[in-house]
Amino acid sequence: MPISERVAQLGSGVFSRNDARKLVYVQGGRGSGGLNERPALLDLSLGSTDLPPPPAAIEAMAKRLHHPASASYCLHGATLPFREAVAAWAWRRFGITVDPETEVQLLVGSQEATAHLPLVVTDPGDGALLLDPCYPSHRGGLILASVRPTLLPLRANQGWRPDFGHLPASVWDQLKLMVLGFPHNPTATTGDQSWLDGAMARAIDHDLVLAHDNPYVDLALDGEAPALLRHPDWRRQGIEFFSFSKSWCLGGYRLAFAIGAAPLIAGLRQLKSVVDFNQTLALQAGAIAALEQAPHWPQQLREVYRQRRDGMVRALLAAGWSVSQPSMALYLWLEVPPVAKGRGLDSEGCCAALLEATGVCLTPGNGFGPGGEGWLRLALVHPLPELEAAAARMGAWLGQL
Ligand SMILES: Cc1ncc(COP(=O)(O)O)c(C=O)c1O
């Protein structure tokens, strides 16, 4: 059976590997008849929140579901009310005027956009810059487009700041695309506007597209998240992706949008018109309601995540794990403990062993690129008492190693 080389290159993906391990853990408990003896699975491996979306959004969707047009294919023209609501949001959020016709695009997710954009910007064999570590779809999108990735390492001792000077001008000149994302998953670093400004300067100097994946724009806990739209030249060769998954807890509904340079939006729209139609008008009605009626939602989330972050950092330190306080919500980024390294466990081995022994599931850092090796990502997606229970199990496991 012919299967493309590019699909082979995609590999199994860290979330799929973890999924398989979780299944084995849960089934193992059943098979042994010892379900009660095994600690219940505590899944902290996905950035999929337990917090609820705004009722106004769900009500708007439910109401609109009964409308016959919601069952029809939704072509681009019908997304105008959504795009207008996004343009109004951009004005309120960043004080910028955006043309809903040429500069806004509805997306199925910011993940979808990072996977599709390379096909819009590059040709096979071109080069593109990725952060290492980075969200898996950033790399996956390059593989799908047969693009050569250049990795820009992020390092703990540099505060995970991208060092654009690390690359010589000759390398920059070969790049067509740079994909960044701050606040940053998985290192839980908010980043700084000056980092993006530096990236934009390089993009302009070397004539490449800067794509900024920004689903966490509302989830900085200390200070303000950077945004490409704050840069005066974003229209020149920039595009930024925002999502309803994190700010409004609507991850399962698959709603996001891009704001960017008109030729990039036009190209993405053209590409997407081949791939699929748009989300139903019912989902779009919910998204509009979130933007217009629940602008306060992210603020509430931040308060909850702040308590979880502070409580979990305390609990982990008390349990003997080394962890520093992240500046954004949702994740902690933990170094594989030296004692686990001493036992020959890399990030994947450490996650597997921890899950097997305790039922606590984290994400191995290597799933985000080679630069994530030696690290583990923990998502703050359970109430604090459950997170504290996870920390206690993790501490007991460390003690036994
Ligand atoms: C950096 C980054 N981009 C994209 C996504 C996916 O977002 P969406 O649900 O909008 O596809 C995530 C989800 O965790 C993410 O961390």
The ligand as a Tripos MOL2 file, in Angstrom:
@<TRIPOS>MOLECULE
LIG
   16    16     1     0     0
SMALL
NO_CHARGES

@<TRIPOS>ATOM
      1 C1          0.4570   26.8200   20.7540 C.3       1 LIG1
      2 C2         -0.8390   26.1540   20.4620 C.ar      1 LIG1
      3 N1         -1.3900   26.3100   19.2570 N.ar      1 LIG1
      4 C3         -2.5630   25.7420   18.9510 C.ar      1 LIG1
      5 C4         -3.2220   24.9590   19.8600 C.ar      1 LIG1
      6 C5         -4.5320   24.3610   19.4610 C.3       1 LIG1
      7 O1         -5.4990   25.3630   19.5470 O.3       1 LIG1
      8 P1         -6.9030   25.2060   18.8080 P.3       1 LIG1
      9 O2         -7.7910   24.4760   19.7540 O.co2     1 LIG1
     10 O3         -7.3420   26.5970   18.5240 O.co2     1 LIG1
     11 O4         -6.6430   24.4360   17.5670 O.co2     1 LIG1
     12 C6         -2.6930   24.7570   21.1270 C.ar      1 LIG1
     13 C7         -3.3920   23.8850   22.0850 C.2       1 LIG1
     14 O5         -2.9410   23.4930   23.1070 O.2       1 LIG1
     15 C8         -1.4850   25.3680   21.4230 C.ar      1 LIG1
     16 O6         -0.9150   25.2180   22.6230 O.3       1 LIG1
@<TRIPOS>BOND
     1     1     2 1
     2     2     3 ar
     3     2    15 ar
     4     3     4 ar
     5     4     5 ar
     6     5     6 1
     7     5    12 ar
     8     6     7 1
     9     7     8 1
    10     8     9 2
    11     8    10 1
    12     8    11 1
    13    12    13 1
    14    12    15 ar
    15    13    14 2
    16    15    16 1
@<TRIPOS>SUBSTRUCTURE
     1 LIG1         1 GROUP 0 **** ****
